[in-house]
Amino acid sequence: MITSLRLVNFKPFANQLLEFKKLTLFSGLNSTGKSSVMQSFLLLRQSYQQGLLPGKGLALNGDLVNVGTAIDALFEGAKEDFIGFDIVWENNSEGRWRFQYDQEVDVLNRVEPVNSEVYKSNLFGNKFHYLQAERIGPRPFNEMSDYQVRQLGQLGIKGEYAAHFLAINGRKVIPNSSLSHPEVKLKTQREKEQSSAKSMDLIDQVEAWMGEISPGTRLKIDAKSDVDLMSFQYSYGDSNPYRATNVGFGISYTLPIIVAALASTPGTIILIENPEAHLHPKGQVKMGQLLALAASGGVQVVIETHSDHVLNGIRLAVHGGKIDPKNVQLHYFQRQNKEGQAVTEVISPKIDRNGRIDRWPKGFFDEWDNSLEILLEPAVEGE
């Protein structure tokens, strides 16, 4: 598990230390640096995959992330022309990367060696998932990739291989039994069938958790191997299958997150941007609870979110004893102007055993209260 990250001269950060726990949540206004933290991990992994690490430089553009040019990555007010990433893992192993900015050719060259043991960590191996904010929407067909799915166990950064992953691994038992969908005591058998998983198999558990988003969801996946595509349809209870293009965006956007959470073994790290995208409030709360359960089972989860409902789902999981508050880290990013230079400041509220947060800095999920205060005032009469 990653326990800390220090960013030096990277994008909006002059020198920023961030602590990480089993579940780490980033929040803040747009363009305050949340995605930049995610990108630091992705840049290192991308550079390793492209063969530039160890020993060469930083791959700023590739399959995982596209930053642009070296000057785009360098902190605008940097006093020295280098970018630094320092990562510490729970076994006290440490990676300290320094990349020198070469202004003449606009590249970032490696200038310091790093202990090669760090490249055996989850950040560089197959026990890793990254799901970006722009995931794939409803498609009648999804991509297949034996290399990505069978050999690497990946879902694709847009979730494009989630259907193929389920087709191959759907009848495998989920590795963490604590993620099993809770049994729900309902009045009718039909309601129970729409709310509870049939088994500990991945496909059944995925359907059960998807039911929290859209009750009664069932998945129908067929391989079209001759064209390397997966046919993906949904049904509800005993209904006929529907094309994916005839169901809501929330289903397609949510599926790869649920699959990643349920299928990951302990020691896996999952980076997720905007898990709340296209979800109704109840679904966002359930998403927060599911990710908290995954973290409590040994999967490290890092979330970037704008949703107070996702946060509340995590708080409910803490309150319900599903995850220890010591395993939850909150970071709130805000932009400050110092000596004419825009810099990012990070505030880290704490959460207690009751799910309560010790401080609410201005802008930290406070818009509901701000709006309510205005609505409680008498309305302004029109002239």
C-alpha positions, 0 to 999 in steps of 0.5 A, a space after each residue: 500500500 502506498 502511504 505517502 506521495 511528495 510532489 516537487 515542481 509538478 504542475 500546481 505543486 511547488 512541494 506537496 506531501 500527501 498521506 494515503 490510507 486504504 481509502 483516500 478521497 480527493 475533493 475540491 473545486 475544478 482545476 485545483 490539482 486533484 487530477 494532477 496527483 492521479 497523473 503523477 502515478 500514471 506518468 510513472 507507470 506509463 514511463 515504466 511501460 514504455 521502457 523509459 524507467 528505470 534509467 531514462 526519462 518521463 513519458 508525458 504522453 501515452 495510453 494512460 495520460 497525456 500531459 503535453 509538453 515538459 513545460 506543461 508539467 513543470 510548476 510555473 514558479 519552479 526555482 529549479 528546473 526539475 520535477 520530483 516524485 517521492 513515493 513511500 510504501 507501507 513496507 518502508 520501501 521508497 522511490 525517489 524520482 527526479 527528472 531534469 527539465 531540458 529547455 532546449 529540447 523540452 523533455 524531462 530526463 532522468 537524473 537520479 537512480 531509483 531502487 529497482 525493487 519499487 518496480 515490483 510494486 502494484 503501481 507498476 504491475 498487474 494489480 492495478 486499475 485506473 478508471 478515468 472520468 471519461 468512461 465509455 457510454 452505452 455501446 451495442 458492442 464492447 471491445 475484446 482484448 485477450 492481451 489486456 484481459 487474459 494476460 494483464 487482468 485489465 478493464 481498460 482506462 475507460 472500462 472498455 474491456 469490462 464486458 470481456 473481463 466478465 465473460 471470462 471471469 464471471 463464474 469465478 468467486 469474488 476474492 473478498 467475501 466481505 464485498 458480498 451484496 447484503 441479504 435483504 429481507 423483502 416481502 415478496 420473492 420477486 423483490 428478493 430476486 431483484 435485490 440479492 445475489 444468487 452466489 459469490 460468483 463475480 457475475 452474480 455479485 456484479 448484478 446484485 450491486 448494479 441493482 442498487 443503481 437500477 433495481 433488477 439489472 441482469 447482464 447478457 454478454 455474448 462474444 463475437 469472436 470473429 470480429 473481436 467484439 462483445 455483445 452487451 445487453 441488459 434485462 430487468 427481471 423476466 424482461 427481454 434483453 435491451 440493447 445497451 444503447 437503450 439504458 441509461 449512461 449510469 449503468 455503463 459508467 458504473 459497471 467497470 467500477 463495480 467489477 474492479 472493486 469486486 474482482 480485485 485481490 488484496 494488494 491491488 490499487 484502484 484509481 477512480 475519477 468521478 465514480 458518481 458520474 451519471 448516478 442518482 444520489 442513492 446510487 452515489 451513496 452505495 458507490 461510496 459504501 462499496 468502495 469503502 468495503 473494497 478498501 477494508 478488504 485490502 484493496 487500496 482505493 484512491 477516489 477523485 470526486 465532487 460528490 457529497 453523496 459518495 463521501 456520505 457513503 464512506 461516512 456511513 460505512 465508517 459509522 456502520 463499522 465496515 471500515 476503520 476511520 484510521 483507514 480513511 484519508 480525506 484531502 481537500 484541494 483549494 487554490 491560493 494566490 501567494 505573491 502573485 503566484 497561484 498555488 494549491 493548498 491541501 487541507 486534510 479533514 479527519 473522520 471519526 468513528 461516528 462518521 463525523 468530520 472534524 472540520 469543514 473548510 470553505 468549499 468542502 461539500 458545503 454548497 447544500 448548506 450555502 444554498 439552504 441558508 439562502 432558501 430559508 430567507 424570505 424571497 425577494 419580491 419582484 418590482 
